[in-house]
Amino acid sequence: MKKKGGIGTYILLTLISIYCVFPFLWMLISSLKPLDEIRTKVPHFVINHPTFTNFTKVLFDAGFTKYIRNSLIVSVAACLLSLLIAVCAGYVFSRYFRLRVVKYSNFFMLVSQMIPGVLLLIPLYLTMKMFGILESYLSLILAYTTFVIPLCTFMMSSFFDTVPIALEEAAELDGYNKLQTLFKIILPISIPSLISTALYAFINAWNEFMFGYVFISSEDYRTLTPAIMLFKGANTVDWGSLMAASVIAIVPVTLIFLLLQRYFLAGLSNGSVKG
């Protein structure tokens, strides 16, 4: 009976995996097809004449290297800023949770996660316009940091809850203050949680479309995901270039996630059990 249940589980997982992987596989296949094969009446997986023309067109003719650079600048800056804030706020939430101001901050941060980002689009746009930082990296960095800080803070706070107080007391006996204890004692042993938090913030900023599309209209600051829309016109769609640009957009985050996957999973599980 258990064997049949195990086989059924594997079959179900296989079907789910195929369902999840199929769009990415079709995107990759389409990016390697010439124009006449993409526009056939009956779609098929076999590529009769594979070509890298779509990729060269995207990277060199459309100038996507500039958009990749812009996305990298914004994503790394938002990642580092949100990580710095999350570490400090998470430590406060973990060690001073009995204070009333900390309880209120924790509550309002939790409530902020329930508000759809699209509802804040117009207020944020007007705020950025008032401060004169539209059409700049700073507008995107601040917007992305704002939306990832709550969850990043909760992730770091959950990890800090697992760190024994005795470790900090021993550091105080050695003459360390709170800031030195945090950065010299606690952070070195929290590498998995730091990586998982940073990875979440980076991927969120890299994949974001809505704010990048609304806040930036200049070619000099346009990021990768809004730039993909350049291949979709009012009457026609360049499917080959669109698929190639999508592949280019997901390759960096896929490689980063695969390389840091074990740290990401370890960081998520570190705060699941206290002790």
N, C-alpha and C positions, 0 to 999 in steps of 0.2 A: 504493500500500500504506500509506504514511504517512497519507494523507488518510482512509482507512478506519479506521485506528487512532485518529486524532484524533476522528472522528465517534463511534466507540465510547466513547471516553473521556468526551466531552461527554454522551452519553446516560447513561452510568453515573453521572456526577456529578449530572446532573439528577434521576435516580431517587433517589439518596442524599439530595439536598437536599429532595425532596418527602417522603421518609420522615422526615427530621429536623424539617421545618417543620409537617407535618400535625398532630401533637398540639397545638402552640401555636395553629394556626389553628382547630382544633376547639374548643379551650378559649375562644378569643375569641368564636367564633360562639355557643357555648352560654351565655356570660355575657350576651349580648344578647338571648336568647330569653326570652319569658314562660314561666310554669310549664307551661301546657298544651302548648306546643310542645316543651319539654324532655322531657316524659313520653310523647311519641307512641311507638307501637309500632315504627314505621319511622323511624329517624333520617335527617335530611336537612340539607343545607347551607343551603338557602334559609330566610331569616327572614321570615315573613309579617308579623309585628307587632313590629319591634325595639323594645326598651325599655332604659332605664338604671335600672330599678327595682332590679335586683340590685346595682348599684354604689352607689346611694344607701343601700340597706339595709346594705351592708357598711361603708361609710365613716361613716355617721351613726347608724344604729340599733344596729349592733354595736360601734361605737367603735373602728374600725380605725385611725383617725388616731393614737390613743395607742400602738397596737402598732407602727405605722410609726416613730413617734418613738423608741420603745424600741429597735427594731432599728437605727435610725440612730445612736443614742448608742453602743450596744455595738459596732457594726461600725466606726465611725470610731475609737473608742478602741482596739480591738484592732488595727486597721490601723496607727495611729500608733505604738503600743507595739511591735508586731512589726517595723515598719520600722526603728525606732531600734535595736533589738537586732540585727536582721539586718545593718544597715550596719556596726556595730562588730564583730560576730562575723565577718562576711564579709571585712572588711579584715584581721582577724587571721589568718583561714584562708588568705588569699591571700599575705600578706607574711611570715608566720611559720610556714609549713607544715612546716618541717623540725623544729620543736620537738616533743618527744615528747608533751607535754600537748595540743598542737594536733592531732596525729595521732589520739590517743585520742578527743578530743572530736569530731573529724570522723567517726570510725568509729561512735561511739555515737549520734551524731545521724542517721547514715545508717541504723543498725539501728532506730532509733525510728520511721522511716517505714514499716517492714515490719510494725509491730504494728497490728492493726485497732483503731480508736477505741472500738468497743463493748466490747473487753476492759478498757479503762481506765475505763469508765463508773462501775462500783461503787467502785474505789479513789478516783477523783476526787470522787465524791459524798461518800464518808466523810471525805475530806480537807477538802472545803468545809464539811461539817457540823461537823467538829472545830474549824475556825477561825471558825465562826459567820458565814459569808458566803453561805450559801444564801439564796435569795429576794432576790438583789441583782444589780445590773449587774456587780459585781466578779467574781462567780463565773463568769459567761459570758465576760467579757473575758479572764480568766486562762486559762480552758479553750481558747478559740479561739486565743489567742496561742500557747499551748503547741503546738498542732497545726500551726500554719503557720510557726513559726520555722525548722524545719529546711530546708524548701524555699526559703523566703525568703532564708535565709543562703547556700544554695548558688547561688541566682540572683545575689546581690550579689557573692559570691566569684568567680564566673565572670567578671563584668564587671571587677572589680578586677584580675584576671589580665591583662586586655588593656591596662591603663593602664601606660605606660612608667615604669620606675623613675627614669629621668632627670628626669621631671617632678617627682618628690618630692625628688630631690637638688637641683634648682634652687630649690625652695621652701625647703629647709633652708639653702641659701646666703643666702637673703633673710631668714633669722632665724625661720622658722616651725618650730614643734614638730610632733610627729606629729598631735596633735589639730587644730591649725590647718590643717595640710596636708590632712587628711581633709575637714574641713567647708568650707574656703575654696577649695581647689584642685580636689580630686577630685570632690566631690559636685556642684558646678555643671556638670561635663561628663558627669554620669551621670544626667541627668534621665529619659531613656527607661527605663533600668533601674529607677530609683526608682519611676516610674509603674507599670511592669509588676508590680513586686513589691508595691506598695501595692494595685494593682487585684486581684491574686490574693488578698491577705489580706482585703480588703474583701468580695469576692464570697463567699469561703469562710465568713466570719462571717455575712453577710447570709442565705445559703441554709441554714445549719446548722439542723437540726431536733432531733436526738436529745438533745443536752445542754440545749437550751432547753426541751424538753418535760419533762425529768426534774428539772432544777435549779430551775425556776420554776413555781410553781403560783398565784402571786398575780397578780391582774389588773393591778396597778400596774407590774410588771416584765416581763410576758409579751411576747415578741417576735413578729414577724410570722408566721413559718412555723409555730410551734406553734399560733398563734391560728386558723389555717385549719381546724384539726381541730374547732373549735367548731361547724362546720356539719355535722359528721358525728355523728349520734346513734347510739344502740344499735339502733334499728329503722328509722330514716329518715335520708335524706341530702338536704340542701338543695342540689341540684346547681347551681342558678343562682347562689346566693351563693358556693358553693365555687369555681366557675369564675371568678366576678368577683374574689374574693379572690386567687386564683392569678394572674390577670392583673395586679392591683395589685402583687403581690409581685415579678413579674418585670420590670415596666416600668422601675423606677429603675436596676436593674443593666444592663438592656439598653441604655438610653440612655447610661449612663456608659461601657459597653464600646464602643459605636459611636463616641462622641465621642473616646475615648482609644485606639482600636484601633491607629492607626499607631504610637503610642508603645509600646503593649504589644508589638506585633510587633517593633519596633526593639529594645526591651529584651531580648526573648528571643533575638534574633539577635546581639546585641552580644557575648555571651560564647561564641558558637559557634566563633569562629575567633580564635586567639591571635596576637598580633603587634603 
